[in-house]
Amino acid sequence: MPFLRAEEETKVREWFAELERPVELLVALGPEETPRAGSGDVDFGAEMVRVCEALAELGEGVTCRVEQEPAGFPRFPAVSIRPDGRDAGVRYDGLPWGYELGSLVGAIVEAGREEPTLRPDSLAALEQLDRDLALEVFVTPT
Amino acid sequence: MLLAFRFALASERVSGTAIEANEFPQLSQELGVWAVPRVVVDGEPRWDGAVPEPEFLRRVLA
């Protein structure tokens, strides 16, 4: 079953064609927490692989690799979005379905840019950071 | 969500993680996730909802 409508797939292909550097999707599989009731019988790990492999088919610059319980992943399934195959600290824990599929596509597009797209004052502030900063955003599919 | 990713891509000091709340109910409960997006900075719940980039910057550095 296709996971994007035809017009969505066309748009994503256009975005991925403009990537300025390769982006690797490292899919991490492992023991999964029991999800909230209502999630049905979804095999989240298998779906994660299916989604990421399907996205990798939409652009030459996007590749997908699957590992079992790689280091640095506290939750499974998850996908690390890696510009030039490098761990840049960009990760999606859980299956990005529904509305959130757009977040994963957006992350790939952003990771494929050579230059950051933040405002100059944001970049200046981040350059002054003297400590690590962990940002986590909880989301839902709808 | 994308702002957290863009911040991470702009700085080696920053990591940005999206967490699907329904798939990780225990963690979501521990952090009191009742509305999304909920933003957590260095393990501490900070606010709910999307904000513009200047406000996002101000809040994550606060």
N, CA and C atoms of all chains as a GROMACS GRO file, in nm:
protein
  612
    1MET      N    1   0.085  -0.120   0.000
    1MET     CA    2   0.000   0.000   0.000
    1MET      C    3   0.089   0.125   0.000
    2PRO      N    4   0.068   0.218  -0.093
    2PRO     CA    5   0.150   0.339  -0.094
    2PRO      C    6   0.125   0.421   0.033
    3PHE      N    7   0.227   0.488   0.083
    3PHE     CA    8   0.209   0.564   0.207
    3PHE      C    9   0.198   0.714   0.180
    4LEU      N   10   0.215   0.751   0.052
    4LEU     CA   11   0.196   0.890   0.012
    4LEU      C   12   0.100   0.894  -0.107
    5ARG      N   13   0.018   0.998  -0.112
    5ARG     CA   14  -0.065   1.017  -0.231
    5ARG      C   15   0.026   1.058  -0.346
    6ALA      N   16  -0.023   1.039  -0.469
    6ALA     CA   17   0.062   1.063  -0.587
    6ALA      C   18   0.118   1.205  -0.588
    7GLU      N   19   0.034   1.303  -0.555
    7GLU     CA   20   0.082   1.441  -0.559
    7GLU      C   21   0.183   1.468  -0.447
    8GLU      N   22   0.165   1.400  -0.333
    8GLU     CA   23   0.263   1.414  -0.224
    8GLU      C   24   0.396   1.354  -0.265
    9GLU      N   25   0.390   1.236  -0.328
    9GLU     CA   26   0.514   1.170  -0.370
    9GLU      C   27   0.590   1.256  -0.471
   10THR      N   28   0.518   1.317  -0.561
   10THR     CA   29   0.582   1.406  -0.660
   10THR      C   30   0.654   1.520  -0.590
   11LYS      N   31   0.588   1.578  -0.492
   11LYS     CA   32   0.648   1.691  -0.419
   11LYS      C   33   0.773   1.646  -0.343
   12VAL      N   34   0.763   1.532  -0.276
   12VAL     CA   35   0.878   1.484  -0.199
   12VAL      C   36   0.994   1.452  -0.292
   13ARG      N   37   0.965   1.394  -0.409
   13ARG     CA   38   1.072   1.369  -0.507
   13ARG      C   39   1.141   1.499  -0.547
   14GLU      N   40   1.062   1.605  -0.566
   14GLU     CA   41   1.120   1.736  -0.604
   14GLU      C   42   1.210   1.787  -0.492
   15TRP      N   43   1.163   1.776  -0.369
   15TRP     CA   44   1.246   1.824  -0.256
   15TRP      C   45   1.374   1.743  -0.245
   16PHE      N   46   1.362   1.612  -0.255
   16PHE     CA   47   1.481   1.526  -0.239
   16PHE      C   48   1.580   1.546  -0.356
   17ALA      N   49   1.529   1.583  -0.473
   17ALA     CA   50   1.618   1.606  -0.588
   17ALA      C   51   1.707   1.728  -0.564
   18GLU      N   52   1.664   1.816  -0.472
   18GLU     CA   53   1.739   1.939  -0.447
   18GLU      C   54   1.833   1.927  -0.328
   19LEU      N   55   1.846   1.808  -0.270
   19LEU     CA   56   1.937   1.792  -0.156
   19LEU      C   57   2.080   1.826  -0.199
   20GLU      N   58   2.149   1.900  -0.114
   20GLU     CA   59   2.286   1.943  -0.145
   20GLU      C   60   2.391   1.845  -0.094
   21ARG      N   61   2.348   1.751  -0.010
   21ARG     CA   62   2.440   1.649   0.039
   21ARG      C   63   2.359   1.525   0.073
   22PRO      N   64   2.424   1.408   0.076
   22PRO     CA   65   2.350   1.284   0.104
   22PRO      C   66   2.295   1.282   0.247
   23VAL      N   67   2.185   1.215   0.262
   23VAL     CA   68   2.125   1.197   0.395
   23VAL      C   69   2.099   1.048   0.417
   24GLU      N   70   2.153   0.997   0.526
   24GLU     CA   71   2.131   0.856   0.559
   24GLU      C   72   2.025   0.845   0.669
   25LEU      N   73   1.935   0.752   0.652
   25LEU     CA   74   1.838   0.720   0.758
   25LEU      C   75   1.886   0.592   0.825
   26LEU      N   76   1.929   0.603   0.949
   26LEU     CA   77   1.971   0.485   1.023
   26LEU      C   78   1.854   0.441   1.110
   27VAL      N   79   1.792   0.333   1.073
   27VAL     CA   80   1.677   0.283   1.148
   27VAL      C   81   1.727   0.188   1.256
   28ALA      N   82   1.687   0.216   1.379
   28ALA     CA   83   1.728   0.135   1.493
   28ALA      C   84   1.609   0.052   1.541
   29LEU      N   85   1.626  -0.078   1.542
   29LEU     CA   86   1.521  -0.168   1.590
   29LEU      C   87   1.566  -0.234   1.720
   30GLY      N   88   1.470  -0.268   1.804
   30GLY     CA   89   1.501  -0.333   1.930
   30GLY      C   90   1.374  -0.354   2.009
   31PRO      N   91   1.388  -0.386   2.138
   31PRO     CA   92   1.269  -0.409   2.222
   31PRO      C   93   1.182  -0.285   2.227
   32GLU      N   94   1.052  -0.304   2.209
   32GLU     CA   95   0.960  -0.190   2.205
   32GLU      C   96   0.873  -0.186   2.329
   33GLU      N   97   0.845  -0.063   2.372
   33GLU     CA   98   0.752  -0.044   2.484
   33GLU      C   99   0.611  -0.074   2.435
   34THR      N  100   0.526  -0.123   2.525
   34THR     CA  101   0.387  -0.146   2.486
   34THR      C  102   0.319  -0.012   2.466
   35PRO      N  103   0.267   0.014   2.345
   35PRO     CA  104   0.207   0.144   2.319
   35PRO      C  105   0.072   0.158   2.387
   36ARG      N  106   0.020   0.282   2.383
   36ARG     CA  107  -0.111   0.309   2.440
   36ARG      C  108  -0.218   0.227   2.370
   37ALA      N  109  -0.323   0.196   2.445
   37ALA     CA  110  -0.435   0.124   2.386
   37ALA      C  111  -0.487   0.203   2.266
   38GLY      N  112  -0.532   0.132   2.165
   38GLY     CA  113  -0.583   0.199   2.046
   38GLY      C  114  -0.484   0.197   1.933
   39SER      N  115  -0.361   0.154   1.962
   39SER     CA  116  -0.260   0.149   1.856
   39SER      C  117  -0.276   0.024   1.770
   40GLY      N  118  -0.366  -0.066   1.813
   40GLY     CA  119  -0.394  -0.184   1.732
   40GLY      C  120  -0.278  -0.281   1.730
   41ASP      N  121  -0.272  -0.358   1.625
   41ASP     CA  122  -0.168  -0.460   1.613
   41ASP      C  123  -0.055  -0.414   1.522
   42VAL      N  124  -0.025  -0.287   1.524
   42VAL     CA  125   0.078  -0.233   1.435
   42VAL      C  126   0.215  -0.287   1.477
   43ASP      N  127   0.290  -0.337   1.378
   43ASP     CA  128   0.429  -0.376   1.402
   43ASP      C  129   0.513  -0.251   1.374
   44PHE      N  130   0.540  -0.175   1.480
   44PHE     CA  131   0.602  -0.043   1.462
   44PHE      C  132   0.740  -0.052   1.398
   45GLY      N  133   0.817  -0.153   1.438
   45GLY     CA  134   0.951  -0.168   1.380
   45GLY      C  135   0.946  -0.195   1.231
   46ALA      N  136   0.860  -0.289   1.192
   46ALA     CA  137   0.848  -0.323   1.050
   46ALA      C  138   0.796  -0.205   0.970
   47GLU      N  139   0.701  -0.131   1.028
   47GLU     CA  140   0.648  -0.014   0.959
   47GLU      C  141   0.754   0.094   0.944
   48MET      N  142   0.837   0.110   1.048
   48MET     CA  143   0.946   0.210   1.041
   48MET      C  144   1.039   0.177   0.926
   49VAL      N  145   1.076   0.050   0.912
   49VAL     CA  146   1.163   0.009   0.802
   49VAL      C  147   1.096   0.036   0.669
   50ARG      N  148   0.967   0.002   0.661
   50ARG     CA  149   0.895   0.020   0.535
   50ARG      C  150   0.890   0.168   0.495
   51VAL      N  151   0.859   0.254   0.593
   51VAL     CA  152   0.849   0.397   0.563
   51VAL      C  153   0.984   0.454   0.520
   52CYS      N  154   1.090   0.419   0.593
   52CYS     CA  155   1.222   0.477   0.563
   52CYS      C  156   1.276   0.423   0.430
   53GLU      N  157   1.255   0.296   0.404
   53GLU     CA  158   1.301   0.242   0.276
   53GLU      C  159   1.222   0.305   0.161
   54ALA      N  160   1.095   0.328   0.184
   54ALA     CA  161   1.014   0.391   0.079
   54ALA      C  162   1.060   0.535   0.054
   55LEU      N  163   1.094   0.608   0.160
   55LEU     CA  164   1.144   0.745   0.142
   55LEU      C  165   1.276   0.743   0.066
   56ALA      N  166   1.362   0.645   0.098
   56ALA     CA  167   1.492   0.637   0.031
   56ALA      C  168   1.477   0.611  -0.119
   57GLU      N  169   1.364   0.556  -0.158
   57GLU     CA  170   1.342   0.531  -0.301
   57GLU      C  171   1.300   0.658  -0.376
   58LEU      N  172   1.272   0.764  -0.300
   58LEU     CA  173   1.223   0.886  -0.364
   58LEU      C  174   1.334   0.985  -0.396
   59GLY      N  175   1.458   0.953  -0.361
   59GLY     CA  176   1.568   1.044  -0.393
   59GLY      C  177   1.700   0.972  -0.391
   60GLU      N  178   1.784   1.001  -0.490
   60GLU     CA  179   1.914   0.933  -0.496
   60GLU      C  180   2.001   0.967  -0.376
   61GLY      N  181   1.979   1.085  -0.318
   61GLY     CA  182   2.063   1.129  -0.207
   61GLY      C  183   2.020   1.073  -0.073
   62VAL      N  184   1.912   0.998  -0.070
   62VAL     CA  185   1.861   0.945   0.057
   62VAL      C  186   1.884   0.794   0.061
   63THR      N  187   1.947   0.748   0.167
   63THR     CA  188   1.970   0.604   0.182
   63THR      C  189   1.915   0.558   0.316
   64CYS      N  190   1.894   0.429   0.325
   64CYS     CA  191   1.837   0.373   0.448
   64CYS      C  192   1.919   0.252   0.491
   65ARG      N  193   1.949   0.247   0.620
   65ARG     CA  194   2.024   0.135   0.676
   65ARG      C  195   1.953   0.093   0.805
   66VAL      N  196   1.947  -0.036   0.831
   66VAL     CA  197   1.876  -0.086   0.949
   66VAL      C  198   1.975  -0.159   1.040
   67GLU      N  199   1.970  -0.128   1.169
   67GLU     CA  200   2.055  -0.198   1.266
   67GLU      C  201   1.971  -0.242   1.384
   68GLN      N  202   2.013  -0.350   1.446
   68GLN     CA  203   1.948  -0.398   1.569
   68GLN      C  204   2.020  -0.339   1.690
   69GLU      N  205   1.947  -0.265   1.772
   69GLU     CA  206   1.995  -0.209   1.898
   69GLU      C  207   2.132  -0.142   1.887
   70PRO      N  208   2.147  -0.049   1.796
   70PRO     CA  209   2.276   0.024   1.789
   70PRO      C  210   2.294   0.112   1.913
   71ALA      N  211   2.418   0.144   1.943
   71ALA     CA  212   2.447   0.230   2.059
   71ALA      C  213   2.388   0.369   2.038
   72GLY      N  214   2.349   0.432   2.149
   72GLY     CA  215   2.301   0.570   2.142
   72GLY      C  216   2.153   0.585   2.116
   73PHE      N  217   2.080   0.475   2.114
   73PHE     CA  218   1.935   0.480   2.091
   73PHE      C  219   1.864   0.429   2.217
   74PRO      N  220   1.800   0.517   2.294
   74PRO     CA  221   1.734   0.473   2.417
   74PRO      C  222   1.600   0.405   2.394
   75ARG      N  223   1.538   0.428   2.277
   75ARG     CA  224   1.404   0.375   2.250
   75ARG      C  225   1.399   0.319   2.109
   76PHE      N  226   1.309   0.221   2.092
   76PHE     CA  227   1.294   0.157   1.960
   76PHE      C  228   1.146   0.146   1.923
   77PRO      N  229   1.113   0.152   1.794
   77PRO     CA  230   1.204   0.184   1.685
   77PRO      C  231   1.236   0.333   1.684
   78ALA      N  232   1.342   0.367   1.615
   78ALA     CA  233   1.382   0.506   1.601
   78ALA      C  234   1.457   0.521   1.470
   79VAL      N  235   1.468   0.645   1.426
   79VAL     CA  236   1.548   0.669   1.306
   79VAL      C  237   1.633   0.793   1.329
   80SER      N  238   1.761   0.780   1.300
   80SER     CA  239   1.855   0.890   1.306
   80SER      C  240   1.871   0.946   1.166
   81ILE      N  241   1.854   1.077   1.154
   81ILE     CA  242   1.864   1.143   1.022
   81ILE      C  243   2.003   1.202   1.014
   82ARG      N  244   2.086   1.148   0.922
   82ARG     CA  245   2.230   1.176   0.924
   82ARG      C  246   2.281   1.243   0.797
   83PRO      N  247   2.313   1.373   0.805
   83PRO     CA  248   2.374   1.439   0.689
   83PRO      C  249   2.512   1.381   0.663
   84ASP      N  250   2.539   1.344   0.540
   84ASP     CA  251   2.668   1.282   0.505
   84ASP      C  252   2.696   1.159   0.591
   85GLY      N  253   2.593   1.093   0.641
   85GLY     CA  254   2.612   0.974   0.722
   85GLY      C  255   2.661   1.002   0.863
   86ARG      N  256   2.665   1.130   0.902
   86ARG     CA  257   2.718   1.170   1.032
   86ARG      C  258   2.605   1.188   1.133
   87ASP      N  259   2.627   1.143   1.257
   87ASP     CA  260   2.527   1.163   1.362
   87ASP      C  261   2.526   1.310   1.402
   88ALA      N  262   2.422   1.382   1.361
   88ALA     CA  263   2.411   1.525   1.390
   88ALA      C  264   2.314   1.550   1.506
   89GLY      N  265   2.274   1.444   1.575
   89GLY     CA  266   2.185   1.461   1.689
   89GLY      C  267   2.040   1.481   1.650
   90VAL      N  268   2.003   1.437   1.532
   90VAL     CA  269   1.865   1.451   1.484
   90VAL      C  270   1.801   1.312   1.480
   91ARG      N  271   1.697   1.293   1.559
   91ARG     CA  272   1.641   1.159   1.571
   91ARG      C  273   1.490   1.165   1.587
   92TYR      N  274   1.424   1.062   1.538
   92TYR     CA  275   1.280   1.048   1.556
   92TYR      C  276   1.256   0.915   1.625
   93ASP      N  277   1.203   0.919   1.746
   93ASP     CA  278   1.174   0.797   1.822
   93ASP      C  279   1.028   0.760   1.803
   94GLY      N  280   1.004   0.642   1.752
   94GLY     CA  281   0.867   0.600   1.723
   94GLY      C  282   0.840   0.615   1.575
   95LEU      N  283   0.726   0.562   1.536
   95LEU     CA  284   0.691   0.562   1.394
   95LEU      C  285   0.630   0.696   1.354
   96PRO      N  286   0.693   0.766   1.260
   96PRO     CA  287   0.637   0.894   1.215
   96PRO      C  288   0.527   0.872   1.113
   97TRP      N  289   0.408   0.853   1.159
   97TRP     CA  290   0.297   0.829   1.066
   97TRP      C  291   0.200   0.946   1.070
   98GLY      N  292   0.106   0.940   0.978
   98GLY     CA  293   0.007   1.048   0.969
   98GLY      C  294   0.076   1.182   0.948
   99TYR      N  295   0.028   1.280   1.020
   99TYR     CA  296   0.079   1.416   1.006
   99TYR      C  297   0.230   1.421   1.030
  100GLU      N  298   0.281   1.335   1.119
  100GLU     CA  299   0.421   1.341   1.156
  100GLU      C  300   0.516   1.289   1.048
  101LEU      N  301   0.462   1.222   0.948
  101LEU     CA  302   0.548   1.182   0.837
  101LEU      C  303   0.612   1.306   0.774
  102GLY      N  304   0.537   1.416   0.777
  102GLY     CA  305   0.588   1.542   0.724
  102GLY      C  306   0.709   1.591   0.802
  103SER      N  307   0.713   1.562   0.932
  103SER     CA  308   0.828   1.604   1.014
  103SER      C  309   0.953   1.528   0.972
  104LEU      N  310   0.937   1.399   0.942
  104LEU     CA  311   1.053   1.320   0.898
  104LEU      C  312   1.101   1.368   0.761
  105VAL      N  313   1.008   1.392   0.671
  105VAL     CA  314   1.046   1.444   0.539
  105VAL      C  315   1.116   1.579   0.555
  106GLY      N  316   1.060   1.664   0.642
  106GLY     CA  317   1.122   1.795   0.666
  106GLY      C  318   1.261   1.782   0.724
  107ALA      N  319   1.280   1.686   0.812
  107ALA     CA  320   1.413   1.664   0.871
  107ALA      C  321   1.513   1.623   0.764
  108ILE      N  322   1.470   1.539   0.671
  108ILE     CA  323   1.559   1.496   0.563
  108ILE      C  324   1.597   1.615   0.476
  109VAL      N  325   1.497   1.697   0.443
  109VAL     CA  326   1.524   1.815   0.360
  109VAL      C  327   1.621   1.909   0.430
  110GLU      N  328   1.598   1.931   0.560
  110GLU     CA  329   1.687   2.020   0.636
  110GLU      C  330   1.828   1.962   0.646
  111ALA      N  331   1.836   1.832   0.670
  111ALA     CA  332   1.968   1.768   0.682
  111ALA      C  333   2.042   1.770   0.549
  112GLY      N  334   1.969   1.780   0.440
  112GLY     CA  335   2.030   1.781   0.308
  112GLY      C  336   2.082   1.917   0.266
  113ARG      N  337   2.063   2.018   0.350
  113ARG     CA  338   2.114   2.152   0.318
  113ARG      C  339   2.256   2.168   0.372
  114GLU      N  340   2.340   2.231   0.295
  114GLU     CA  341   2.478   2.254   0.339
  114GLU      C  342   2.483   2.358   0.451
  115GLU      N  343   2.395   2.458   0.442
  115GLU     CA  344   2.398   2.567   0.539
  115GLU      C  345   2.272   2.564   0.626
  116PRO      N  346   2.286   2.599   0.755
  116PRO     CA  347   2.168   2.605   0.843
  116PRO      C  348   2.068   2.708   0.793
  117THR      N  349   1.943   2.686   0.826
  117THR     CA  350   1.838   2.777   0.779
  117THR      C  351   1.784   2.864   0.891
  118LEU      N  352   1.854   2.870   1.002
  118LEU     CA  353   1.807   2.952   1.115
  118LEU      C  354   1.839   3.100   1.091
  119ARG      N  355   1.772   3.185   1.168
  119ARG     CA  356   1.797   3.329   1.161
  119ARG      C  357   1.938   3.358   1.212
  120PRO      N  358   1.999   3.466   1.165
  120PRO     CA  359   2.135   3.499   1.209
  120PRO      C  360   2.149   3.512   1.361
  121ASP      N  361   2.047   3.569   1.426
  121ASP     CA  362   2.060   3.585   1.572
  121ASP      C  363   2.053   3.449   1.643
  122SER      N  364   1.977   3.356   1.586
  122SER     CA  365   1.974   3.221   1.645
  122SER      C  366   2.111   3.155   1.628
  123LEU      N  367   2.169   3.166   1.509
  123LEU     CA  368   2.300   3.105   1.485
  123LEU      C  369   2.405   3.166   1.577
  124ALA      N  370   2.398   3.297   1.596
  124ALA     CA  371   2.494   3.363   1.685
  124ALA      C  372   2.481   3.312   1.827
  125ALA      N  373   2.357   3.296   1.872
  125ALA     CA  374   2.334   3.247   2.008
  125ALA      C  375   2.386   3.104   2.023
  126LEU      N  376   2.363   3.022   1.924
  126LEU     CA  377   2.409   2.883   1.932
  126LEU      C  378   2.562   2.875   1.929
  127GLU      N  379   2.625   2.967   1.859
  127GLU     CA  380   2.772   2.968   1.857
  127GLU      C  381   2.829   2.998   1.994
  128GLN      N  382   2.751   3.069   2.075
  128GLN     CA  383   2.797   3.106   2.210
  128GLN      C  384   2.770   2.998   2.313
  129LEU      N  385   2.701   2.891   2.274
  129LEU     CA  386   2.666   2.786   2.370
  129LEU      C  387   2.792   2.724   2.430
  130ASP      N  388   2.794   2.714   2.562
  130ASP     CA  389   2.909   2.654   2.627
  130ASP      C  390   2.870   2.524   2.699
  131ARG      N  391   2.755   2.469   2.662
  131ARG     CA  392   2.708   2.344   2.720
  131ARG      C  393   2.624   2.271   2.615
  132ASP      N  394   2.605   2.142   2.638
  132ASP     CA  395   2.519   2.066   2.548
  132ASP      C  396   2.372   2.096   2.580
  133LEU      N  397   2.288   2.084   2.479
  133LEU     CA  398   2.147   2.116   2.494
  133LEU      C  399   2.067   2.005   2.427
  134ALA      N  400   1.983   1.937   2.508
  134ALA     CA  401   1.902   1.827   2.453
  134ALA      C  402   1.758   1.874   2.439
  135LEU      N  403   1.711   1.883   2.316
  135LEU     CA  404   1.573   1.924   2.288
  135LEU      C  405   1.492   1.801   2.250
  136GLU      N  406   1.384   1.780   2.323
  136GLU     CA  407   1.293   1.669   2.291
  136GLU      C  408   1.153   1.728   2.271
  137VAL      N  409   1.089   1.685   2.164
  137VAL     CA  410   0.954   1.734   2.137
  137VAL      C  411   0.862   1.614   2.124
  138PHE      N  412   0.764   1.607   2.214
  138PHE     CA  413   0.667   1.498   2.210
  138PHE      C  414   0.558   1.534   2.110
  139VAL      N  415   0.527   1.439   2.025
  139VAL     CA  416   0.430   1.462   1.917
  139VAL      C  417   0.334   1.344   1.911
  140THR      N  418   0.227   1.362   1.835
  140THR     CA  419   0.135   1.252   1.806
  140THR      C  420   0.102   1.256   1.657
  141PRO      N  421   0.050   1.146   1.603
  141PRO     CA  422   0.028   1.141   1.458
  141PRO      C  423  -0.077   1.237   1.406
  142THR      N  424  -0.166   1.288   1.492
  142THR     CA  425  -0.276   1.374   1.442
  142THR      C  426  -0.261   1.515   1.491
  143MET      N  427   0.826   2.104   1.555
  143MET     CA  428   0.923   1.995   1.559
  143MET      C  429   1.046   2.028   1.477
  144LEU      N  430   1.021   2.087   1.361
  144LEU     CA  431   1.133   2.113   1.270
  144LEU      C  432   1.234   2.210   1.330
  145LEU      N  433   1.186   2.303   1.415
  145LEU     CA  434   1.281   2.396   1.476
  145LEU      C  435   1.385   2.323   1.560
  146ALA      N  436   1.343   2.224   1.635
  146ALA     CA  437   1.439   2.147   1.716
  146ALA      C  438   1.540   2.077   1.626
  147PHE      N  439   1.492   2.022   1.515
  147PHE     CA  440   1.584   1.958   1.419
  147PHE      C  441   1.681   2.061   1.361
  148ARG      N  442   1.628   2.178   1.326
  148ARG     CA  443   1.713   2.280   1.264
  148ARG      C  444   1.817   2.332   1.363
  149PHE      N  445   1.778   2.343   1.491
  149PHE     CA  446   1.875   2.384   1.592
  149PHE      C  447   1.986   2.280   1.604
  150ALA      N  448   1.947   2.152   1.602
  150ALA     CA  449   2.047   2.045   1.615
  150ALA      C  450   2.143   2.045   1.496
  151LEU      N  451   2.088   2.068   1.378
  151LEU     CA  452   2.171   2.067   1.257
  151LEU      C  453   2.266   2.187   1.254
  152ALA      N  454   2.228   2.293   1.326
  152ALA     CA  455   2.310   2.415   1.325
  152ALA      C  456   2.420   2.413   1.429
  153SER      N  457   2.412   2.324   1.526
  153SER     CA  458   2.511   2.324   1.635
  153SER      C  459   2.543   2.183   1.681
  154GLU      N  460   2.670   2.153   1.692
  154GLU     CA  461   2.710   2.021   1.743
  154GLU      C  462   2.676   2.006   1.891
  155ARG      N  463   2.648   2.118   1.958
  155ARG     CA  464   2.613   2.114   2.099
  155ARG      C  465   2.468   2.073   2.122
  156VAL      N  466   2.386   2.080   2.018
  156VAL     CA  467   2.242   2.062   2.033
  156VAL      C  468   2.197   1.930   1.969
  157SER      N  469   2.110   1.859   2.041
  157SER     CA  470   2.043   1.744   1.981
  157SER      C  471   1.894   1.771   1.977
  158GLY      N  472   1.828   1.720   1.875
  158GLY     CA  473   1.684   1.739   1.860
  158GLY      C  474   1.617   1.605   1.834
  159THR      N  475   1.526   1.568   1.922
  159THR     CA  476   1.459   1.438   1.910
  159THR      C  477   1.308   1.456   1.913
  160ALA      N  478   1.241   1.399   1.815
  160ALA     CA  479   1.096   1.390   1.820
  160ALA      C  480   1.061   1.257   1.886
  161ILE      N  481   0.963   1.257   1.973
  161ILE     CA  482   0.923   1.135   2.041
  161ILE      C  483   0.772   1.117   2.022
  162GLU      N  484   0.735   1.006   1.964
  162GLU     CA  485   0.594   0.978   1.939
  162GLU      C  486   0.530   0.937   2.072
  163ALA      N  487   0.448   1.025   2.127
  163ALA     CA  488   0.399   1.008   2.264
  163ALA      C  489   0.320   0.879   2.284
  164ASN      N  490   0.240   0.840   2.186
  164ASN     CA  491   0.156   0.721   2.204
  164ASN      C  492   0.236   0.593   2.210
  165GLU      N  493   0.352   0.592   2.147
  165GLU     CA  494   0.434   0.470   2.145
  165GLU      C  495   0.519   0.455   2.271
  166PHE      N  496   0.536   0.565   2.343
  166PHE     CA  497   0.618   0.560   2.464
  166PHE      C  498   0.539   0.619   2.580
  167PRO      N  499   0.430   0.551   2.617
  167PRO     CA  500   0.338   0.606   2.717
  167PRO      C  501   0.401   0.623   2.855
  168GLN      N  502   0.495   0.535   2.890
  168GLN     CA  503   0.556   0.547   3.023
  168GLN      C  504   0.636   0.676   3.035
  169LEU      N  505   0.720   0.701   2.935
  169LEU     CA  506   0.799   0.825   2.934
  169LEU      C  507   0.707   0.946   2.925
  170SER      N  508   0.604   0.935   2.844
  170SER     CA  509   0.511   1.046   2.828
  170SER      C  510   0.442   1.078   2.961
  171GLN      N  511   0.407   0.973   3.033
  171GLN     CA  512   0.342   0.993   3.162
  171GLN      C  513   0.438   1.057   3.263
  172GLU      N  514   0.562   1.009   3.263
  172GLU     CA  515   0.662   1.064   3.355
  172GLU      C  516   0.683   1.214   3.332
  173LEU      N  517   0.672   1.255   3.206
  173LEU     CA  518   0.696   1.396   3.173
  173LEU      C  519   0.566   1.474   3.161
  174GLY      N  520   0.455   1.409   3.199
  174GLY     CA  521   0.326   1.478   3.201
  174GLY      C  522   0.282   1.529   3.066
  175VAL      N  523   0.299   1.446   2.966
  175VAL     CA  524   0.260   1.488   2.830
  175VAL      C  525   0.110   1.468   2.813
  176TRP      N  526   0.036   1.578   2.817
  176TRP     CA  527  -0.109   1.571   2.793
  176TRP      C  528  -0.147   1.649   2.669
  177ALA      N  529  -0.059   1.736   2.625
  177ALA     CA  530  -0.084   1.812   2.503
  177ALA      C  531   0.043   1.807   2.419
  178VAL      N  532   0.026   1.817   2.290
  178VAL     CA  533   0.142   1.816   2.201
  178VAL      C  534   0.136   1.936   2.106
  179PRO      N  535   0.248   1.980   2.053
  179PRO     CA  536   0.381   1.935   2.092
  179PRO      C  537   0.420   1.983   2.233
  180ARG      N  538   0.478   1.894   2.312
  180ARG     CA  539   0.535   1.932   2.441
  180ARG      C  540   0.686   1.937   2.425
  181VAL      N  541   0.745   2.046   2.463
  181VAL     CA  542   0.889   2.064   2.446
  181VAL      C  543   0.959   2.040   2.580
  182VAL      N  544   1.059   1.954   2.577
  182VAL     CA  545   1.137   1.917   2.695
  182VAL      C  546   1.282   1.957   2.669
  183VAL      N  547   1.338   2.034   2.761
  183VAL     CA  548   1.476   2.080   2.744
  183VAL      C  549   1.562   2.020   2.854
  184ASP      N  550   1.664   1.948   2.814
  184ASP     CA  551   1.753   1.881   2.910
  184ASP      C  552   1.674   1.798   3.012
  185GLY      N  553   1.572   1.728   2.965
  185GLY     CA  554   1.494   1.639   3.049
  185GLY      C  555   1.386   1.707   3.131
  186GLU      N  556   1.372   1.839   3.117
  186GLU     CA  557   1.274   1.913   3.196
  186GLU      C  558   1.162   1.966   3.106
  187PRO      N  559   1.038   1.927   3.134
  187PRO     CA  560   0.926   1.980   3.054
  187PRO      C  561   0.921   2.132   3.063
  188ARG      N  562   0.910   2.198   2.946
  188ARG     CA  563   0.917   2.345   2.947
  188ARG      C  564   0.789   2.411   2.898
  189TRP      N  565   0.734   2.368   2.785
  189TRP     CA  566   0.610   2.430   2.741
  189TRP      C  567   0.540   2.341   2.639
  190ASP      N  568   0.412   2.374   2.614
  190ASP     CA  569   0.334   2.304   2.513
  190ASP      C  570   0.303   2.401   2.400
  191GLY      N  571   0.306   2.350   2.279
  191GLY     CA  572   0.265   2.430   2.164
  191GLY      C  573   0.380   2.482   2.082
  192ALA      N  574   0.348   2.516   1.958
  192ALA     CA  575   0.449   2.568   1.866
  192ALA      C  576   0.467   2.718   1.890
  193VAL      N  577   0.592   2.764   1.880
  193VAL     CA  578   0.621   2.907   1.895
  193VAL      C  579   0.716   2.948   1.781
  194PRO      N  580   0.718   3.078   1.748
  194PRO     CA  581   0.810   3.125   1.642
  194PRO      C  582   0.957   3.109   1.686
  195GLU      N  583   1.046   3.110   1.588
  195GLU     CA  584   1.187   3.084   1.615
  195GLU      C  585   1.249   3.175   1.723
  196PRO      N  586   1.227   3.307   1.720
  196PRO     CA  587   1.288   3.390   1.825
  196PRO      C  588   1.243   3.351   1.966
  197GLU      N  589   1.115   3.317   1.978
  197GLU     CA  590   1.063   3.277   2.109
  197GLU      C  591   1.116   3.139   2.148
  198PHE      N  592   1.128   3.051   2.050
  198PHE     CA  593   1.185   2.916   2.074
  198PHE      C  594   1.326   2.931   2.127
  199LEU      N  595   1.404   3.016   2.061
  199LEU     CA  596   1.542   3.040   2.105
  199LEU      C  597   1.546   3.093   2.248
  200ARG      N  598   1.462   3.193   2.275
  200ARG     CA  599   1.461   3.254   2.408
  200ARG      C  600   1.427   3.148   2.515
  201ARG      N  601   1.330   3.065   2.484
  201ARG     CA  602   1.285   2.968   2.584
  201ARG      C  603   1.387   2.856   2.605
  202VAL      N  604   1.450   2.807   2.500
  202VAL     CA  605   1.544   2.696   2.520
  202VAL      C  606   1.670   2.743   2.591
  203LEU      N  607   1.703   2.870   2.577
  203LEU     CA  608   1.823   2.922   2.644
  203LEU      C  609   1.794   2.978   2.782
  204ALA      N  610   1.666   2.989   2.818
  204ALA     CA  611   1.628   3.050   2.946
  204ALA      C  612   1.674   2.964   3.064
   0.00000   0.00000   0.00000
